[in-house]
Structures are given as structure tokens and as C-alpha cells.
């Protein structure tokens, strides 16, 4: 399970790995993001895209992701 931490959908791995990811597509992420946030909140708001928040003070966390996933970065 890869964490989806950036709902802006602007990472390089989205474009680079879109042909290699066997489970996710950019279109599926766009649709899911629209259903999740609608027009009420910006995609770069830290409440929905934690990558944009201050993460200092959180405990160490192991995140694993495959090199061909669109959520790599």
C-alpha cells in the first residue's frame, strides 16, 4: 500500500511511471481526488496533502514503494 500524500498530482513519477504501474492510473487518481476534495479545498492544502505540512515531531515511519509506481515521489 503506497501512501497518497500529494493530491496536486504534479510529481515526476506520475508522468514517468504511468506506463509501468499495474494498479493505478493518473485518471483514477484525478477522479478520486475530485470526489475526495471537490471544489471546497485546494489540492495543496496540508489537510489533504500532508506532504505540504510540517512533519517535524512525528515518529519515524517506514514507507515502502516500488520503483515503478506512480506514487513513488
N, CA, C and O atoms as CSV, one atom per row, in Angstrom:
chain,resi,resn,atom,element,x,y,z
A,1,UNK,N,N,0.849,-1.177,0.000
A,1,UNK,CA,C,0.000,0.000,0.000
A,1,UNK,C,C,0.889,1.232,0.000
A,1,UNK,O,O,1.663,1.436,0.935
A,2,UNK,N,N,0.789,2.035,-1.012
A,2,UNK,CA,C,1.588,3.258,-1.111
A,2,UNK,C,C,0.778,4.439,-0.599
A,2,UNK,O,O,-0.401,4.566,-0.930
A,3,UNK,N,N,1.380,5.292,0.192
A,3,UNK,CA,C,0.645,6.457,0.687
A,3,UNK,C,C,0.452,7.485,-0.426
A,3,UNK,O,O,1.351,7.713,-1.236
A,4,UNK,N,N,-0.709,8.092,-0.458
A,4,UNK,CA,C,-1.040,9.141,-1.426
A,4,UNK,C,C,-0.980,10.455,-0.661
A,4,UNK,O,O,-1.979,10.887,-0.086
A,5,UNK,N,N,0.187,11.092,-0.650
A,5,UNK,CA,C,0.437,12.246,0.211
A,5,UNK,C,C,0.375,13.584,-0.501
A,5,UNK,O,O,0.444,14.627,0.149
A,6,UNK,N,N,0.247,13.581,-1.827
A,6,UNK,CA,C,0.273,14.819,-2.602
A,6,UNK,C,C,-0.842,14.782,-3.639
A,6,UNK,O,O,-0.687,14.197,-4.711
A,7,UNK,N,N,-1.970,15.412,-3.308
A,7,UNK,CA,C,-3.121,15.394,-4.199
A,7,UNK,C,C,-3.017,16.385,-5.349
A,7,UNK,O,O,-3.940,16.476,-6.159
A,8,UNK,N,N,-1.914,17.135,-5.445
A,8,UNK,CA,C,-1.749,18.060,-6.568
A,8,UNK,C,C,-1.459,17.321,-7.867
A,8,UNK,O,O,-1.630,17.879,-8.950
A,9,UNK,N,N,-1.029,16.088,-7.768
A,9,UNK,CA,C,-0.735,15.249,-8.936
A,9,UNK,C,C,0.307,15.889,-9.851
A,9,UNK,O,O,0.160,15.888,-11.073
A,10,UNK,N,N,1.354,16.431,-9.248
A,10,UNK,CA,C,2.393,17.110,-10.026
A,10,UNK,C,C,3.757,16.441,-9.928
A,10,UNK,O,O,4.734,16.967,-10.460
A,11,UNK,N,N,3.847,15.305,-9.269
A,11,UNK,CA,C,5.155,14.672,-9.097
A,11,UNK,C,C,5.656,14.071,-10.410
A,11,UNK,O,O,4.867,13.687,-11.274
A,12,UNK,N,N,6.956,13.998,-10.541
A,12,UNK,CA,C,7.565,13.451,-11.756
A,12,UNK,C,C,7.223,11.977,-11.962
A,12,UNK,O,O,7.059,11.531,-13.098
A,13,UNK,N,N,7.116,11.223,-10.873
A,13,UNK,CA,C,6.852,9.787,-11.022
A,13,UNK,C,C,5.475,9.511,-11.621
A,13,UNK,O,O,5.272,8.460,-12.229
A,14,UNK,N,N,4.533,10.427,-11.462
A,14,UNK,CA,C,3.224,10.237,-12.088
A,14,UNK,C,C,3.357,10.134,-13.599
A,14,UNK,O,O,2.754,9.262,-14.225
A,15,UNK,N,N,4.137,11.014,-14.174
A,15,UNK,CA,C,4.311,11.020,-15.632
A,15,UNK,C,C,5.275,9.916,-16.085
A,15,UNK,O,O,5.033,9.236,-17.082
A,16,UNK,N,N,6.361,9.755,-15.344
A,16,UNK,CA,C,7.396,8.810,-15.750
A,16,UNK,C,C,6.932,7.360,-15.638
A,16,UNK,O,O,7.232,6.546,-16.511
A,17,UNK,N,N,6.208,7.031,-14.577
A,17,UNK,CA,C,5.832,5.633,-14.315
A,17,UNK,C,C,4.417,5.272,-14.756
A,17,UNK,O,O,3.961,4.159,-14.492
A,18,UNK,N,N,3.716,6.181,-15.416
A,18,UNK,CA,C,2.320,5.888,-15.768
A,18,UNK,C,C,2.165,4.668,-16.673
A,18,UNK,O,O,1.120,4.017,-16.655
A,19,UNK,N,N,3.178,4.355,-17.453
A,19,UNK,CA,C,3.109,3.182,-18.329
A,19,UNK,C,C,3.504,1.895,-17.609
A,19,UNK,O,O,3.283,0.798,-18.124
A,20,UNK,N,N,4.086,2.030,-16.422
A,20,UNK,CA,C,4.617,0.864,-15.717
A,20,UNK,C,C,3.774,0.422,-14.520
A,20,UNK,O,O,3.834,-0.741,-14.121
A,21,UNK,N,N,2.995,1.328,-13.947
A,21,UNK,CA,C,2.217,0.998,-12.752
A,21,UNK,C,C,1.049,0.097,-13.142
A,21,UNK,O,O,0.201,0.478,-13.949
A,22,UNK,N,N,1.015,-1.090,-12.568
A,22,UNK,CA,C,-0.002,-2.081,-12.927
A,22,UNK,C,C,-1.350,-1.844,-12.252
A,22,UNK,O,O,-2.354,-2.412,-12.680
A,23,UNK,N,N,-1.394,-1.016,-11.207
A,23,UNK,CA,C,-2.629,-0.859,-10.446
A,23,UNK,C,C,-3.276,0.511,-10.556
A,23,UNK,O,O,-4.503,0.606,-10.608
A,24,UNK,N,N,-2.486,1.567,-10.592
A,24,UNK,CA,C,-3.041,2.918,-10.564
A,24,UNK,C,C,-2.823,3.634,-11.887
A,24,UNK,O,O,-1.870,3.363,-12.617
A,25,UNK,N,N,-3.733,4.553,-12.172
A,25,UNK,CA,C,-3.574,5.421,-13.334
A,25,UNK,C,C,-3.750,6.864,-12.870
A,25,UNK,O,O,-4.355,7.126,-11.831
A,26,UNK,N,N,-3.221,7.782,-13.644
A,26,UNK,CA,C,-3.388,9.199,-13.322
A,26,UNK,C,C,-4.871,9.556,-13.343
A,26,UNK,O,O,-5.335,10.330,-12.506
A,27,UNK,N,N,-5.604,9.004,-14.281
A,27,UNK,CA,C,-7.032,9.284,-14.384
A,27,UNK,C,C,-7.781,8.830,-13.133
A,27,UNK,O,O,-8.663,9.538,-12.648
A,28,UNK,N,N,-7.438,7.665,-12.615
A,28,UNK,CA,C,-8.081,7.170,-11.390
A,28,UNK,C,C,-7.765,8.076,-10.209
A,28,UNK,O,O,-8.637,8.351,-9.386
A,29,UNK,N,N,-6.522,8.541,-10.121
A,29,UNK,CA,C,-6.151,9.449,-9.038
A,29,UNK,C,C,-6.862,10.790,-9.177
A,29,UNK,O,O,-7.288,11.365,-8.176
A,30,UNK,N,N,-6.998,11.294,-10.395
A,30,UNK,CA,C,-7.708,12.554,-10.618
A,30,UNK,C,C,-9.169,12.433,-10.196
A,30,UNK,O,O,-9.706,13.319,-9.531
A,31,UNK,N,N,-9.799,11.345,-10.582
A,31,UNK,CA,C,-11.196,11.124,-10.216
A,31,UNK,C,C,-11.350,10.990,-8.711
A,31,UNK,O,O,-12.231,11.612,-8.117
A,32,UNK,N,N,-10.502,10.183,-8.091
A,32,UNK,CA,C,-10.561,10.012,-6.643
A,32,UNK,C,C,-10.323,11.307,-5.894
A,32,UNK,O,O,-10.992,11.593,-4.902
A,33,UNK,N,N,-9.363,12.091,-6.372
A,33,UNK,CA,C,-9.073,13.380,-5.743
A,33,UNK,C,C,-10.279,14.301,-5.839
A,33,UNK,O,O,-10.633,14.963,-4.863
A,34,UNK,N,N,-10.909,14.350,-6.998
A,34,UNK,CA,C,-12.078,15.214,-7.178
A,34,UNK,C,C,-13.218,14.802,-6.247
A,34,UNK,O,O,-13.869,15.657,-5.647
A,35,UNK,N,N,-13.462,13.502,-6.125
A,35,UNK,CA,C,-14.502,13.028,-5.206
A,35,UNK,C,C,-14.146,13.340,-3.752
A,35,UNK,O,O,-15.022,13.670,-2.952
A,36,UNK,N,N,-12.882,13.238,-3.419
A,36,UNK,CA,C,-12.434,13.431,-2.038
A,36,UNK,C,C,-12.480,14.891,-1.616
A,36,UNK,O,O,-12.985,15.206,-0.539
A,37,UNK,N,N,-11.956,15.794,-2.454
A,37,UNK,CA,C,-11.874,17.196,-2.030
A,37,UNK,C,C,-12.902,18.096,-2.698
A,37,UNK,O,O,-13.174,19.186,-2.196
A,38,UNK,N,N,-13.476,17.673,-3.810
A,38,UNK,CA,C,-14.456,18.505,-4.501
A,38,UNK,C,C,-13.880,19.860,-4.860
A,38,UNK,O,O,-12.713,19.973,-5.234
A,39,UNK,N,N,-14.703,20.878,-4.744
A,39,UNK,CA,C,-14.269,22.249,-5.027
A,39,UNK,C,C,-14.124,23.061,-3.751
A,39,UNK,O,O,-14.027,24.287,-3.797
A,40,UNK,N,N,-14.110,22.378,-2.614
A,40,UNK,CA,C,-14.139,23.068,-1.334
A,40,UNK,C,C,-12.765,23.316,-0.729
A,40,UNK,O,O,-12.634,24.111,0.202
A,41,UNK,N,N,-11.760,22.656,-1.238
A,41,UNK,CA,C,-10.433,22.762,-0.640
A,41,UNK,C,C,-9.387,22.581,-1.744
A,41,UNK,O,O,-9.590,21.804,-2.677
A,42,UNK,N,N,-8.293,23.288,-1.634
A,42,UNK,CA,C,-7.223,23.190,-2.632
A,42,UNK,C,C,-6.453,21.887,-2.454
A,42,UNK,O,O,-6.291,21.398,-1.335
A,43,UNK,N,N,-5.984,21.335,-3.552
A,43,UNK,CA,C,-5.254,20.067,-3.515
A,43,UNK,C,C,-3.946,20.171,-2.753
A,43,UNK,O,O,-3.443,19.163,-2.256
A,44,UNK,N,N,-3.382,21.372,-2.648
A,44,UNK,CA,C,-2.118,21.531,-1.913
A,44,UNK,C,C,-2.328,21.912,-0.450
A,44,UNK,O,O,-1.368,22.243,0.246
A,45,UNK,N,N,-3.563,21.868,0.018
A,45,UNK,CA,C,-3.846,22.139,1.428
A,45,UNK,C,C,-3.288,20.984,2.263
A,45,UNK,O,O,-3.577,19.824,1.971
A,46,UNK,N,N,-2.496,21.280,3.292
A,46,UNK,CA,C,-1.891,20.217,4.106
A,46,UNK,C,C,-2.898,19.274,4.769
A,46,UNK,O,O,-2.535,18.167,5.166
A,47,UNK,N,N,-4.142,19.696,4.890
A,47,UNK,CA,C,-5.151,18.813,5.486
A,47,UNK,C,C,-5.466,17.620,4.592
A,47,UNK,O,O,-5.899,16.575,5.078
A,48,UNK,N,N,-5.248,17.771,3.279
A,48,UNK,CA,C,-5.496,16.663,2.356
A,48,UNK,C,C,-4.229,16.180,1.658
A,48,UNK,O,O,-4.198,15.074,1.118
A,49,UNK,N,N,-3.189,17.001,1.665
A,49,UNK,CA,C,-1.883,16.635,1.095
A,49,UNK,C,C,-0.820,16.825,2.165
A,49,UNK,O,O,-0.147,17.856,2.190
A,50,UNK,N,N,-0.660,15.849,3.044
A,50,UNK,CA,C,0.239,16.008,4.189
A,50,UNK,C,C,1.688,16.299,3.825
A,50,UNK,O,O,2.448,16.758,4.677
A,51,UNK,N,N,2.088,16.048,2.592
A,51,UNK,CA,C,3.464,16.322,2.191
A,51,UNK,C,C,3.773,17.820,2.301
A,51,UNK,O,O,4.939,18.203,2.395
A,52,UNK,N,N,2.750,18.658,2.291
A,52,UNK,CA,C,2.928,20.106,2.378
A,52,UNK,C,C,2.851,20.629,3.807
A,52,UNK,O,O,2.907,21.840,4.019
A,53,UNK,N,N,2.726,19.760,4.769
A,53,UNK,CA,C,2.642,20.170,6.172
A,53,UNK,C,C,4.002,20.025,6.846
A,53,UNK,O,O,4.912,19.391,6.312
A,54,UNK,N,N,4.119,20.613,8.006
A,54,UNK,CA,C,5.326,20.460,8.816
A,54,UNK,C,C,5.232,19.113,9.523
A,54,UNK,O,O,4.384,18.918,10.394
A,55,UNK,N,N,6.092,18.203,9.148
A,55,UNK,CA,C,6.035,16.843,9.681
A,55,UNK,C,C,7.021,16.614,10.822
A,55,UNK,O,O,7.174,15.490,11.298
A,56,UNK,N,N,7.683,17.672,11.256
A,56,UNK,CA,C,8.615,17.540,12.382
A,56,UNK,C,C,7.851,17.116,13.625
A,56,UNK,O,O,6.728,17.564,13.856
A,57,UNK,N,N,8.449,16.272,14.405
A,57,UNK,CA,C,7.833,15.809,15.636
A,57,UNK,C,C,7.056,14.512,15.477
A,57,UNK,O,O,6.668,13.898,16.471
A,58,UNK,N,N,6.825,14.091,14.249
A,58,UNK,CA,C,6.157,12.805,14.051
A,58,UNK,C,C,7.159,11.682,14.279
A,58,UNK,O,O,8.356,11.876,14.071
A,59,UNK,N,N,6.696,10.524,14.697
A,59,UNK,CA,C,7.624,9.414,14.925
A,59,UNK,C,C,8.194,8.905,13.604
A,59,UNK,O,O,7.607,9.129,12.545
A,60,UNK,N,N,9.331,8.225,13.664
A,60,UNK,CA,C,9.881,7.623,12.447
A,60,UNK,C,C,8.850,6.677,11.819
A,60,UNK,O,O,8.161,5.933,12.518
A,61,UNK,N,N,8.765,6.722,10.521
A,61,UNK,CA,C,7.784,5.919,9.799
A,61,UNK,C,C,8.452,5.254,8.604
A,61,UNK,O,O,9.183,5.900,7.854
A,62,UNK,N,N,8.204,3.979,8.433
A,62,UNK,CA,C,8.721,3.252,7.284
A,62,UNK,C,C,7.683,3.316,6.168
A,62,UNK,O,O,6.548,2.869,6.335
A,63,UNK,N,N,8.079,3.869,5.044
A,63,UNK,CA,C,7.212,3.932,3.873
A,63,UNK,C,C,7.882,3.132,2.769
A,63,UNK,O,O,9.035,3.388,2.423
A,64,UNK,N,N,7.169,2.176,2.223
A,64,UNK,CA,C,7.723,1.357,1.150
A,64,UNK,C,C,6.928,1.603,-0.125
A,64,UNK,O,O,5.700,1.689,-0.110
A,65,UNK,N,N,7.658,1.712,-1.220
A,65,UNK,CA,C,7.024,1.943,-2.512
A,65,UNK,C,C,7.897,1.307,-3.585
A,65,UNK,O,O,9.124,1.303,-3.481
A,66,UNK,N,N,7.262,0.778,-4.600
A,66,UNK,CA,C,8.007,0.170,-5.693
A,66,UNK,C,C,8.556,1.218,-6.652
A,66,UNK,O,O,7.990,2.305,-6.778
A,67,UNK,N,N,9.633,0.903,-7.315
A,67,UNK,CA,C,10.300,1.864,-8.201
A,67,UNK,C,C,9.494,2.181,-9.460
A,67,UNK,O,O,9.811,3.145,-10.156
A,68,UNK,N,N,8.483,1.410,-9.764
A,68,UNK,CA,C,7.663,1.636,-10.957
A,68,UNK,C,C,6.268,2.165,-10.637
A,68,UNK,O,O,5.412,2.219,-11.521
A,69,UNK,N,N,6.028,2.555,-9.393
A,69,UNK,CA,C,4.714,3.064,-9.011
A,69,UNK,C,C,4.600,4.550,-9.324
A,69,UNK,O,O,5.587,5.284,-9.262
A,70,UNK,N,N,3.389,4.987,-9.661
A,70,UNK,CA,C,3.204,6.403,-9.948
A,70,UNK,C,C,3.218,7.247,-8.680
A,70,UNK,O,O,3.294,8.473,-8.759
A,71,UNK,N,N,3.146,6.622,-7.531
A,71,UNK,CA,C,3.220,7.357,-6.266
A,71,UNK,C,C,4.627,7.343,-5.674
A,71,UNK,O,O,4.798,7.611,-4.485
A,72,UNK,N,N,5.621,7.038,-6.480
A,72,UNK,CA,C,6.996,6.910,-5.991
A,72,UNK,C,C,7.471,8.152,-5.260
A,72,UNK,O,O,8.000,8.045,-4.153
A,73,UNK,N,N,7.300,9.309,-5.838
A,73,UNK,CA,C,7.765,10.535,-5.176
A,73,UNK,C,C,6.593,11.395,-4.798
A,73,UNK,O,O,6.776,12.472,-4.230
